[in-house]
Amino acid sequence: MSRADTGIVRAPGRAPQGAYVPPPPGAARGASGTSPLHHDYRGYNGKDDQTSRSSKEPPISKHRKKSRPGPAPAGAARAAAATLSAMGAATAAGPHEEAEQISWPTLAWEYGKAILFAVALALIIRSFVVQAFHIPSGSMIPTFVEGDRVLVSKFSYGIRSPFSNRVLIATGEPGRGDVVVFKNPRDTDVDFVKRVMGLPGEEVELRDGVFFVNGAQTPDPWGKYRGRPGIPSRNFGPVRIPEGQYFMMGDNRDFSNDSREWGFVDRSLLRGKAWRLYWSWNSEPGISFWKRLRGNRLLKHIQ
């Protein structure tokens, strides 16, 4: 088509600003696969479109080969591999995956270990630290009453072997006035609780309820004589206590079966020193349930 046919007069040699310049016939397509129209386009300001890129970036060339990335540093490669591995593990586990089923033998073994540990711990505490005893009679009234339960310190007079009751480590000696639990000299399967009144080597005597040690009257704030005047148990001795043995009496002197009846107590028969009440329950008939608990005796320190 001639210029006259368009109805527009153009200056020779150059197209107007912003006008479209068609490519020459037979022009080849760009190296990138796009039409040369994209690369040869001139904008409204007459500048090449490549000027919108950074000045540091080389212009796009039809003949420039596509750059290939170089090998990544070894550290970066290892980090990427670790990340992909973690992502794969998380995907394999999944947030909603069900917990692994535990077999019955494994479960039984775990419970068995817990039970064995609890039993071993209880035996250690019972043998070396503290043990609970029940008071079945009134021989120690008013210190103990029937239904009291008392904690006994097992290490007050020495740490003993749980099998032979032999003292392994001595920690102290019984003193006059101590309330102790010991094995009955006549029947070692039975435990008694009494008060130490005579020590090894001393001479003890009762004269109408008055206590003497080595011929001298000795204070006895614990002994109570009530209900049975004139009985022979108010008079006893004098007797000498052998070494390594102790003279025991109940606080309820007229109703106590103690050293006045069956003799002295060897040190090897001692179980421990009474420490504190932890429970007291009145089991007498005719009492309502809510009045059976003796709250005023709970946690009472033994003196």
C-alpha positions as CSV (number, residue, x, y, z in Angstrom):
1,M,0.0,0.0,0.0
2,S,1.4,3.5,-0.9
3,R,1.6,6.3,1.5
4,A,-1.0,8.2,-0.5
5,D,-3.5,5.5,0.2
6,T,-3.4,6.0,4.0
7,G,-4.4,9.7,3.9
8,I,-1.5,10.5,6.3
9,V,1.6,12.4,5.2
10,R,4.8,11.3,7.0
11,A,8.2,12.8,7.0
12,P,10.6,10.7,5.0
13,G,13.2,8.6,6.8
14,R,11.6,8.2,10.3
15,A,8.3,7.1,11.6
16,P,6.3,9.3,14.0
17,Q,7.0,8.9,17.7
18,G,5.0,6.0,19.2
19,A,4.2,4.6,15.7
20,Y,4.4,0.9,15.1
21,V,7.3,-0.2,12.9
22,P,6.7,-3.6,11.3
23,P,9.5,-6.0,11.1
24,P,11.2,-6.6,7.8
25,P,9.9,-9.5,5.8
26,G,11.4,-12.8,6.6
27,A,12.8,-11.8,9.9
28,A,13.7,-14.7,12.1
29,R,12.1,-15.4,15.5
30,G,14.0,-14.7,18.7
31,A,16.2,-17.2,20.5
32,S,13.8,-17.3,23.4
33,G,11.0,-18.5,21.2
34,T,9.1,-15.2,21.3
35,S,8.4,-13.0,18.3
36,P,11.0,-10.3,17.6
37,L,8.0,-7.9,18.0
38,H,8.5,-8.2,21.8
39,H,12.1,-7.3,21.7
40,D,11.9,-4.6,19.0
41,Y,8.9,-2.7,20.6
42,R,9.5,0.9,21.2
43,G,7.4,2.6,23.9
44,Y,5.8,6.0,24.0
45,N,9.1,7.6,24.8
46,G,10.8,6.1,21.8
47,K,13.3,4.1,24.0
48,D,13.8,0.4,23.9
49,D,11.9,-1.7,26.5
50,Q,15.1,-3.1,27.8
51,T,15.9,0.3,29.5
52,S,13.3,-0.6,32.1
53,R,15.6,-3.2,33.4
54,S,18.4,-2.6,35.8
55,S,21.4,-0.9,34.3
56,K,23.6,-3.7,35.7
57,E,21.6,-6.4,33.9
58,P,22.9,-7.1,30.4
59,P,20.5,-6.6,27.6
60,I,18.7,-9.6,26.3
61,S,20.3,-11.0,23.2
62,K,18.9,-13.3,20.7
63,H,22.1,-15.3,20.4
64,R,23.0,-15.5,24.2
65,K,22.8,-19.0,25.5
66,K,20.6,-19.8,28.5
67,S,22.7,-19.8,31.7
68,R,22.9,-23.0,33.7
69,P,23.2,-23.0,37.5
70,G,26.5,-24.1,38.9
71,P,27.0,-26.8,41.5
72,A,25.7,-25.9,44.9
73,P,28.2,-25.7,47.9
74,A,28.6,-28.9,49.9
75,G,27.2,-27.3,53.1
76,A,24.1,-26.0,51.3
77,A,23.5,-29.4,49.7
78,R,23.7,-31.2,53.0
79,A,21.3,-28.7,54.6
80,A,18.9,-29.1,51.8
81,A,19.1,-32.9,52.1
82,A,18.4,-32.7,55.8
83,T,15.4,-30.5,55.3
84,L,13.9,-32.8,52.7
85,S,14.6,-35.8,54.9
86,A,12.8,-34.1,57.9
87,M,9.9,-33.1,55.6
88,G,9.6,-36.6,54.4
89,A,9.6,-38.0,58.0
90,A,6.9,-35.6,59.1
91,T,4.8,-36.5,56.0
92,A,5.3,-40.2,56.7
93,A,4.3,-39.8,60.4
94,G,1.3,-37.5,59.8
95,P,-0.4,-35.5,62.5
96,H,-3.4,-37.9,62.5
97,E,-1.5,-41.2,62.6
98,E,-2.7,-43.5,65.3
99,A,-0.4,-44.3,68.2
100,E,1.6,-47.5,68.0
101,Q,0.0,-50.4,69.6
102,I,1.8,-51.8,72.7
103,S,1.8,-55.5,73.1
104,W,0.4,-57.2,76.2
105,P,3.8,-58.6,77.3
106,T,5.4,-55.2,77.1
107,L,2.5,-53.6,79.0
108,A,2.6,-56.3,81.7
109,W,6.3,-55.8,82.1
110,E,5.9,-52.0,82.5
111,Y,3.2,-52.4,85.2
112,G,5.3,-55.2,86.9
113,K,8.3,-52.9,87.2
114,A,6.1,-50.1,88.7
115,I,4.6,-52.6,91.2
116,L,8.0,-54.0,92.1
117,F,9.5,-50.6,92.7
118,A,6.6,-49.6,94.9
119,V,6.9,-52.8,97.0
120,A,10.7,-52.3,97.3
121,L,10.2,-48.7,98.4
122,A,7.6,-49.7,101.0
123,L,9.9,-52.4,102.4
124,I,12.8,-50.0,102.7
125,I,10.7,-47.4,104.5
126,R,9.1,-50.0,106.8
127,S,12.4,-51.6,107.6
128,F,14.6,-48.5,108.1
129,V,12.5,-45.4,108.5
130,V,9.1,-45.7,110.0
131,Q,6.4,-48.4,110.7
132,A,2.8,-48.2,111.7
133,F,1.4,-50.1,114.7
134,H,-2.1,-50.6,116.1
135,I,-2.9,-50.2,119.8
136,P,-5.3,-53.0,120.8
137,S,-5.5,-52.5,124.6
138,G,-5.6,-49.9,127.4
139,S,-2.4,-50.7,129.2
140,M,-0.9,-47.3,128.1
141,I,-3.9,-45.1,129.0
142,P,-3.8,-42.1,128.9
143,T,-0.9,-42.0,126.4
144,F,-2.6,-44.5,124.1
145,V,-6.1,-45.6,124.0
146,E,-7.7,-48.6,122.2
147,G,-8.0,-47.8,118.5
148,D,-4.9,-45.6,118.3
149,R,-2.5,-46.0,115.4
150,V,1.0,-44.9,116.0
151,L,4.1,-44.3,113.8
152,V,7.3,-45.8,115.2
153,S,10.7,-44.4,114.2
154,K,12.9,-47.4,113.2
155,F,16.2,-45.6,113.3
156,S,16.0,-44.0,116.7
157,Y,18.0,-46.7,118.4
158,G,20.0,-47.9,115.3
159,I,19.6,-49.1,111.8
160,R,18.8,-52.8,111.9
161,S,18.9,-55.7,109.5
162,P,15.4,-56.5,108.3
163,F,16.1,-60.2,108.5
164,S,17.9,-60.6,111.8
165,N,17.0,-57.4,113.7
166,R,20.7,-57.0,114.4
167,V,21.9,-53.4,114.8
168,L,24.0,-52.4,111.7
169,I,24.6,-48.8,112.6
170,A,24.0,-47.5,116.2
171,T,22.2,-44.2,116.3
172,G,21.2,-43.8,119.9
173,E,20.2,-45.5,123.2
174,P,16.8,-45.7,124.9
175,G,16.3,-43.3,127.8
176,R,14.0,-43.3,130.8
177,G,10.6,-42.3,129.8
178,D,10.8,-43.3,126.1
179,V,7.8,-45.1,124.7
180,V,9.1,-48.1,122.7
181,V,7.7,-50.9,120.7
182,F,9.4,-54.3,121.2
183,K,8.9,-58.0,120.8
184,N,7.4,-59.8,123.8
185,P,10.2,-61.8,125.5
186,R,7.8,-64.7,125.9
187,D,6.5,-64.6,122.4
188,T,8.5,-62.8,119.8
189,D,5.7,-62.9,117.3
190,V,3.8,-60.4,119.4
191,D,4.7,-56.7,119.7
192,F,4.2,-54.8,122.9
193,V,4.4,-51.0,123.5
194,K,5.5,-49.8,127.0
195,R,7.6,-47.1,128.6
196,V,11.2,-47.5,129.6
197,M,11.5,-47.1,133.4
198,G,14.8,-48.8,134.2
199,L,18.1,-48.8,132.4
200,P,20.9,-51.4,132.2
201,G,22.8,-51.7,135.5
202,E,20.2,-49.8,137.6
203,E,18.3,-51.2,140.7
204,V,14.6,-50.5,140.5
205,E,11.9,-50.8,143.1
206,L,8.2,-50.0,143.6
207,R,6.9,-49.1,147.0
208,D,3.1,-48.7,147.1
209,G,3.3,-47.1,143.6
210,V,6.3,-44.9,144.3
211,F,9.2,-45.6,142.0
212,F,12.8,-45.8,143.2
213,V,16.0,-46.1,141.3
214,N,19.2,-47.2,143.1
215,G,17.4,-46.5,146.4
216,A,16.3,-42.9,145.5
217,Q,12.8,-41.9,144.7
218,T,12.6,-41.0,141.1
219,P,9.9,-38.8,139.4
220,D,7.3,-40.8,137.6
221,P,4.9,-38.3,135.9
222,W,3.6,-41.0,133.5
223,G,2.3,-43.7,135.9
224,K,-1.4,-43.8,136.7
225,Y,-2.8,-46.1,139.4
226,R,-6.6,-46.3,139.4
227,G,-9.3,-48.8,140.1
228,R,-7.3,-51.6,141.8
229,P,-5.9,-50.5,145.1
230,G,-3.9,-53.0,147.2
231,I,-2.8,-55.2,144.3
232,P,0.7,-56.7,144.5
233,S,1.8,-54.9,141.3
234,R,2.1,-51.7,143.2
235,N,5.0,-53.2,145.1
236,F,7.9,-54.7,143.2
237,G,11.6,-55.3,143.8
238,P,14.2,-54.2,144.4
239,V,15.9,-55.9,141.4
240,R,19.1,-55.2,139.4
241,I,18.7,-54.8,135.7
242,P,21.3,-56.8,133.7
243,E,23.5,-55.1,131.1
244,G,21.9,-54.7,127.7
245,Q,18.4,-55.0,129.1
246,Y,15.6,-52.7,130.1
247,F,12.7,-52.5,132.7
248,M,9.4,-51.7,131.0
249,M,6.0,-50.6,132.5
250,G,2.7,-49.5,131.1
251,D,1.4,-46.1,132.0
252,N,-1.9,-47.6,133.2
253,R,0.0,-49.4,136.0
254,D,-2.8,-51.3,137.6
255,F,-3.9,-52.8,134.2
256,S,-0.6,-53.5,132.5
257,N,1.2,-56.7,131.7
258,D,4.9,-55.6,131.8
259,S,8.3,-56.3,133.3
260,R,6.8,-56.9,136.7
261,E,5.2,-60.0,135.1
262,W,7.7,-61.4,132.6
263,G,11.0,-59.7,133.4
264,F,13.4,-57.5,131.4
265,V,13.6,-56.8,127.7
266,D,16.8,-57.4,125.8
267,R,18.0,-54.6,123.5
268,S,17.9,-56.9,120.5
269,L,14.1,-57.1,120.9
270,L,13.5,-53.3,120.5
271,R,11.6,-52.4,117.3
272,G,11.7,-48.6,117.6
273,K,10.6,-45.5,119.4
274,A,6.9,-44.3,119.3
275,W,6.9,-41.0,117.4
276,R,3.4,-39.7,116.6
277,L,-0.3,-40.8,116.4
278,Y,-1.6,-40.7,112.9
279,W,-5.1,-42.1,113.4
280,S,-7.5,-42.9,116.3
281,W,-10.8,-44.7,115.9
282,N,-13.3,-45.5,118.6
283,S,-14.8,-49.0,117.9
284,E,-17.0,-49.2,121.0
285,P,-20.6,-50.2,120.3
286,G,-23.4,-47.7,120.5
287,I,-21.4,-44.7,119.1
288,S,-22.5,-43.0,115.9
289,F,-20.2,-43.1,112.9
290,W,-19.4,-39.4,112.9
291,K,-18.3,-39.6,116.6
292,R,-15.9,-42.5,116.2
293,L,-13.0,-40.5,114.8
294,R,-11.1,-38.9,117.7
295,G,-10.0,-35.8,115.9
296,N,-8.2,-34.3,118.9
297,R,-5.7,-37.2,118.9
298,L,-4.7,-37.0,115.3
299,L,-1.0,-36.2,114.7
300,K,-0.4,-36.0,118.5
301,H,3.3,-36.2,119.4
302,I,4.2,-39.0,121.8
303,Q,5.8,-37.9,125.1
